[in-house]
Amino acid sequence: MVSPAESPQTPSPNELRAFAYRLLGRREYSVFELRQRLLQKWSGIGEIDVLVEELLEALVDENLLSDERFAESFVRLRVARHQGPLKIRAALRQKGIDDRLVSVELDARSGSWSELAAEWLSRQHAGPVDFDTRKKLYRRLVNRGFSHDQAMAAIDRISRQGASDD
């Protein structure tokens, strides 16, 4: 049996807001992510859902919380890590970002995915590209979230570079 002193207390709106500010001060969060984090911190409290929703609305209205800004930041970070659009899309869906917004962010970079894959490949592999190497590189690119066409274009590009270096 839990004594009244051990039962979780409903946080004040200021305490809830201060915790959200600490989280948002470190990095961008999606609305979904921040909701999950706040509910996790104060799980087991009945009226916490209402307080969290009110806080999230206020943070969005004050432009302190933005799914658009989060998606832009997230895509930029993942592109810097040389991840492909399929992997980025899946990760953004897990973060609760709307498919329309995901498409907007990924389409803004649509012309550069093959170049990004080729850049990553050139860092990973030097030398001739035989059939077995092509298979290995293809699997690695697909695992990084690049489509078939993007992976093949990147492999073709580094194959031509390797042939022109000879």
N, C-alpha and C positions, 0 to 999 in steps of 0.2 A: 504494500500500500504506500502511495506517495503522500508525503506530508505536504501541507499547504506551502511550506517554505521551499520545497523542492519542485513544485509544479511550475511549469514555464509561465512567465508573466507576459501579458500582452505588451508589446513595446509601444512607447509613445510615438506619435507621428514624427517628432523631432529625432528620436532614436533611430527610427526606420530610415528617415531621410539621411541622417549622418552616415549610416552604414552603406546606403546606396551611393552616397558621394565618395566614400572611401573606395568602393569598388570601381566606380566610374573614373576616379582619379588615376587609376592604374592603366586602364585600357578601355576601349569602346566595348559595349555590350549590346546585344540585340534585346528587344523588349522581352522576348521569350526567355532568353538566358537570365536576365536580371530577375524576372518573375520567379524562375525556378530557384535561383540562388537565395532570394529573400524568403521564399516559402520553405526552403530547406533549413535555413537558419532558425526560423521560428515555427517549426512543424509542431503539430499537436495543439495549436491555439486556434480556437474556433473562428473568431472574427478577423483573423489575420488576412484572409483572402480579400475582404473589403478594403482594409487599410492598404494592402499592397497594390490593388487595382487603382485606388485613388492616387497613390504616390506615383505609379507608372504614368498615369494620365497627366499629372502635374509635370513630371520630368519631360515628357514628350512635348507638352505645351511650352515649356521653358527652353526647348531645344537642347536639353542636356542628354537626352536619350533619343537616338535616331537609328532606325533600321537601315536607312539609306547610307548614312555615314558609316555604320558598322560594316555593311556589305562592301562599300568602297574600300575601306581600310583592310578588311579581311582578304579581298581579292588581290589588292596590291601586295600584301604580305605573302600570300601563297604564290603569286607570280614571281616574286623575288626568290622564292624557294624552288622555282622551276617546276611547279605543279601544273597539271593540265586542267582544262575546263570541266571535264567530267568529275574529277575528284573534288574540285572546288565547289561545283554545283551540289554534290552529295553532302559535303560538309556544311554548306550554307543551309540546306534543307534541315539538317539536324539541329541547326541553331535557330530554327523557326522563321527563317526569312522566306517571304513570299516568292513564288516561282517567277512572277512578273519582274520583280526587282532583281532577282538573280540573273534573269535573261538580259536585262538592261546592262548590268555591270559586266557580264561576260561578253555580250555583243560589242561593247565599247572597245574590246581588245581582240575582236574576232580575226583581224588580219595578221596578228603576230603570234598565234599559237604554234604554227610550224616552225617559225624562227626561234621561238623560245625552246622548243623541243630540240632543234638542231644545236642551239647554243649549249644546252645541257649535255647533249651527246658529245659535242666536241671537247668538253671538259672531261668526260668519262672515258672516251675511247680515242686512241690515236693509232694510226696504222691502217692496214688494208681491212676491208670489210668483206669477208667471205660469207657463204650462205649460213653457216652455223652462227657466225657473229651477228648477222642480220636478224636471225631468230631471237637471239639473246637480247639484242638491243630493242627489238620490237616489243618483247615481253616487258622489258624494263620501262619503256615509254608508256605502254598501256597501263601498267601498274601505277604509273605516276599520274594517270588521268587524261592522257591524250587519246584522241580518237584514232581509228585505223588510218584514215587519210593523213592526219597530222603526223602520225608516227612514220608512215611510209615516206612522206615528203621530207621529213627530217633525216631519215636514214639515207634516202637518195642524195640529199644535199651533202652529207658528210662523205658519202661514197664518191661523189664527183670531186670533192675537195681532196680526198685521198688519192684519187687517180690523177688529178692535175698536179699534185705535189711530186709525183714520180718523175 
